[in-house]
Each structure stands twice: as structure tokens, then as C-alpha cells.
Amino acid sequence: MDIPDDIFTEPDDVAPETLENLGPLRRLAGVWEGNRGVDLNPKADGPEQREYYERIEMQPIDPQANGPQLFYGLRYHVHINTPEEDIAFHDQVGYWLWEPATGLILQTVAIPRGQVAIAAGHSAFDADRLVLTATRGTSEYGICSTTFLELAFRTDSYTITVDFHDDGSWSYVSDTVLMVRGRDEPFLHRDRNRLVKVAEAGPNPLARIVREQEKR
């Protein structure tokens, strides 16, 4: 990445409407549900496959600047349950970010078991597929875990592939490579599902303010 000499000055041509400037992420905005999830995870007796259903809410945030670097993005919350349990099977929050100037896409991941990650990829504005990856041990687009997870279920890499479909739905495959304590070979922990929109996203706060000002 080329770093400009001026790392402080923020862009002055920032559009207030995030939903109109999300690039390929515009197709993720909204509230989504999927009932065909499949999870493959490691257990003491061998791999376990579970079916799940999930709800994902993705709402636009105001444009974000790191000096001259500008992102438009979505704040998301993933909540997953299984048919046989009431307690949450998986909960996750973070951001999807798009940098129009470079085509950079980021997904930040935070889960309440003491793990965070930043996955990165590049995409065209009208891409039908997104592929993002995070790797353990890197200071850019890496993975950070608790001591227990690092020693017992070390995460070496995370890759998410998102495919957009003609009917407006989208699907994902999430691959996490784990080194489980006491095992000689890495374990591929995979989740996949297809989601349909159940509600539209609202405007980001700045867009709402600008709209109100224009009415006066």
C-alpha cells in the first residue's frame, strides 16, 4: 500500500449517504435470515455436524476516515441458534468496510469467547463474489485469541467467501483452520448458509441529518 506524505488531512468529498457508496457491500445491507445453516466443528470423539438458523442485521454507519483513507461500511450482528437448543449457538459482531479508492474490503470479527480478527480482500464494485482472509501471526489482517484458545484450539486462518445470487439472496462459506491440542493434523471448521432479506436497512445517521436539513 502506498502511504501519502500527508497522513493527516481527511478527504473533503465525502458522500453522506453510505448506502449509495458501499460498492459490492450494498447487497449485504438489511436484515437477513437463513434456515439452512450447517456447521462442522471438532469434538473429542471426532467431527460433529450441526444444523442451524441465523439472523444477521447489517446497518450502514457514517463514513470513516483514517486521514486520507476513507471507508463506507455496515455494522453487523450475527445471532445463530440450533433447533434443539434455546441458548445462542454463536454470536458475532463487527463491521464490513469498503474502500472505494482501492477496492479493499474488510470484515472485522468479534466473538464472545475471547477472539477477534480482521479479514481482508479486494473486489470490483459490481462483484458477485467476495473472498476475505485473516491469518494468525500477522499484525495486518490477523487473528487474536485468549490464552486458552491459543493453546487448545489455535486458529491459524479464517476465510469467508460470499456469493450474491440473482434472486437477491446471498450465501457464505466460512472456513477456519484450527490446530486442536493433542491432534497432529489441522481441522477445517466450516460453516455455510444461505440468507434472504426480511427487512431493509435504514439510513446512516449523517444521511438522516442531511435529509432532515433538506426538508427545511
KEMAR-702749 format. One line per 10 residues: number of its first residue (from 0); their letters; for each residue x, y negated, z negated of C-alpha. Coordinates in Angstrom, 3 decimals. Example, Ala and Ser with C-alpha at 12.3 -4.5 7.8 and 13.67 -1.06 7.14 Angstrom:
# residues 2
0) as) 12.300/4.500/-7.800  13.670/1.060/-7.140
//
This chain:
# residues 216
0) mdipddifte) 0.000/0.000/0.000  1.311/-3.447/0.905  1.245/-5.869/-2.028  0.910/-9.575/-1.082  3.200/-12.172/-2.592  0.196/-13.852/-4.200  -1.270/-11.241/-6.553  -3.477/-13.687/-8.479  -5.724/-15.524/-6.028  -9.091/-13.865/-5.589
10) pddvapetle) -10.930/-13.912/-2.229  -13.387/-16.759/-1.687  -15.579/-14.995/0.886  -17.249/-12.537/-1.498  -20.746/-11.499/-0.464  -23.248/-11.471/-3.353  -25.313/-8.551/-2.001  -23.479/-5.355/-2.955  -25.992/-3.027/-1.270  -25.188/-4.615/2.099
20) nlgplrrlag) -21.412/-4.216/1.666  -20.912/-0.692/0.372  -19.660/0.850/3.602  -20.227/4.611/3.525  -21.311/4.416/-0.119  -24.540/2.648/0.854  -26.069/6.102/1.420  -25.445/7.026/-2.230  -27.359/4.101/-3.742  -30.537/5.068/-5.567
30) vwegnrgvdl) -31.829/7.756/-7.894  -31.384/11.368/-6.816  -32.499/14.807/-7.911  -31.290/18.252/-6.920  -32.623/21.643/-7.977  -30.248/23.941/-6.119  -27.013/23.461/-8.035  -24.588/26.347/-8.517  -21.705/26.292/-11.000  -18.821/28.781/-11.130
40) npkadgpeqr) -16.800/28.480/-14.329  -14.258/30.542/-16.301  -15.280/32.700/-19.269  -13.421/35.204/-21.444  -14.988/38.145/-19.598  -14.483/36.657/-16.135  -16.136/34.049/-13.891  -19.709/33.038/-14.721  -22.174/31.637/-12.176  -24.966/29.368/-13.382
50) eyyeriemqp) -27.770/27.621/-11.526  -28.575/24.049/-12.499  -30.635/20.987/-11.679  -29.427/17.425/-11.918  -30.391/13.793/-11.764  -27.964/11.131/-10.541  -28.610/7.401/-10.816  -26.397/5.078/-8.758  -26.944/1.339/-9.119  -24.947/-1.486/-7.486
60) idpqangpql) -22.555/-3.589/-9.535  -21.304/-7.078/-8.759  -18.217/-7.321/-6.513  -14.994/-6.649/-8.403  -11.628/-8.267/-7.661  -8.067/-7.352/-8.629  -6.552/-10.608/-7.449  -6.856/-10.329/-3.637  -8.151/-6.745/-3.765  -11.947/-6.616/-3.501
70) fyglryhvhi) -14.274/-3.709/-4.291  -18.004/-3.228/-3.865  -19.406/-0.381/-5.885  -22.001/1.701/-7.649  -22.218/2.560/-11.328  -23.415/6.143/-11.734  -24.717/8.554/-14.341  -24.964/12.305/-13.727  -27.108/14.430/-16.043  -27.289/18.204/-15.500
80) ntpeediafh) -29.367/20.900/-17.164  -29.891/24.624/-16.636  -33.314/26.311/-16.523  -32.597/28.353/-19.651  -31.263/25.555/-21.910  -32.519/22.225/-23.214  -29.106/20.839/-24.165  -27.231/18.994/-21.422  -25.074/21.323/-19.329  -22.999/18.418/-18.020
90) dqvgywlwep) -22.990/14.653/-18.444  -20.781/12.267/-16.467  -20.470/8.539/-15.890  -18.270/6.338/-13.743  -18.069/4.243/-10.580  -17.935/4.782/-6.841  -15.913/1.934/-5.267  -15.326/0.847/-1.660  -12.574/-1.491/-0.474  -13.685/-2.853/2.939
100) atglilqtva) -10.235/-4.190/3.830  -8.560/-0.769/3.739  -11.314/1.872/3.765  -10.224/3.044/0.309  -12.874/4.906/-1.674  -12.552/5.631/-5.396  -14.589/7.718/-7.796  -13.908/7.273/-11.478  -14.943/10.212/-13.649  -15.522/10.256/-17.408
110) iprgqvaiaa) -16.999/13.244/-19.231  -17.750/13.512/-22.981  -15.346/16.380/-23.526  -12.381/14.035/-23.527  -11.398/13.799/-19.881  -11.153/11.020/-17.306  -9.943/10.891/-13.710  -9.688/8.631/-10.674  -10.157/10.353/-7.320  -9.249/8.579/-4.080
120) ghsafdadrl) -9.739/8.944/-0.358  -10.155/6.841/2.785  -13.164/6.609/5.045  -14.639/4.835/8.031  -17.602/2.532/7.474  -20.068/4.971/9.060  -18.518/8.268/7.915  -20.749/11.308/7.424  -18.252/12.967/5.070  -16.190/11.692/2.140
130) vltatrgtse) -13.267/13.597/0.609  -11.618/12.326/-2.569  -8.856/13.904/-4.655  -7.214/13.390/-8.053  -4.038/15.185/-9.167  -2.641/15.806/-12.630  0.664/14.149/-13.443  0.308/11.076/-11.251  -0.138/7.532/-12.509  -2.215/6.669/-9.436
140) ygicsttfle) -5.454/8.584/-8.908  -4.656/11.040/-11.703  -6.281/13.069/-14.469  -6.052/12.503/-18.234  -7.290/15.068/-20.791  -7.315/15.772/-24.519  -4.531/17.869/-26.002  -6.852/20.874/-26.303  -7.944/20.734/-22.676  -4.349/20.225/-21.536
150) lafrtdsyti) -3.223/23.345/-23.409  -6.261/25.594/-22.958  -7.935/24.542/-19.690  -5.409/22.376/-17.876  -6.878/20.543/-14.889  -4.327/20.409/-12.079  -6.516/18.861/-9.375  -10.013/17.668/-8.612  -11.541/17.315/-5.144  -15.050/16.216/-4.257
160) tvdfhddgsw) -16.465/16.498/-0.741  -19.690/14.632/0.029  -21.719/15.291/3.182  -24.534/12.986/4.314  -27.444/14.619/6.152  -29.791/13.313/8.825  -32.851/13.619/6.570  -31.377/11.128/4.074  -30.240/13.721/1.555  -26.620/14.399/0.664
170) syvsdtvlmv) -24.697/17.314/-0.747  -21.425/17.762/-2.546  -18.871/20.429/-3.351  -16.703/19.708/-6.381  -13.542/21.827/-6.746  -11.498/21.683/-9.946  -8.336/23.796/-10.164  -7.743/24.953/-13.742  -4.915/26.758/-15.454  -6.602/28.734/-18.229
180) rgrdepflhr) -4.423/29.707/-21.160  -3.434/33.371/-21.008  -4.167/33.662/-17.265  -1.468/33.973/-14.620  -3.438/32.577/-11.685  -5.236/29.236/-11.327  -9.039/29.284/-11.479  -11.150/27.430/-8.929  -14.077/25.891/-10.814  -16.691/24.950/-8.220
190) drnrlvkvae) -19.969/23.015/-8.399  -22.271/22.345/-5.476  -25.725/20.883/-4.955  -27.929/19.005/-2.509  -29.831/15.915/-3.623  -32.863/13.992/-2.404  -33.783/10.403/-3.230  -36.598/9.854/-5.727  -36.190/6.070/-6.221  -34.440/3.154/-4.545
200) agpnplariv) -31.602/1.213/-6.147  -32.223/-2.273/-7.462  -30.139/-5.345/-6.586  -26.883/-6.073/-8.382  -27.010/-8.901/-10.978  -25.354/-11.529/-8.746  -27.691/-10.745/-5.861  -30.660/-11.121/-8.182  -29.416/-14.536/-9.329  -28.826/-15.738/-5.756
210) reqekr) -32.289/-14.581/-4.701  -33.892/-16.472/-7.553  -31.949/-19.637/-6.686  -33.045/-19.397/-3.059  -36.705/-19.333/-4.146  -36.419/-22.692/-5.900
//
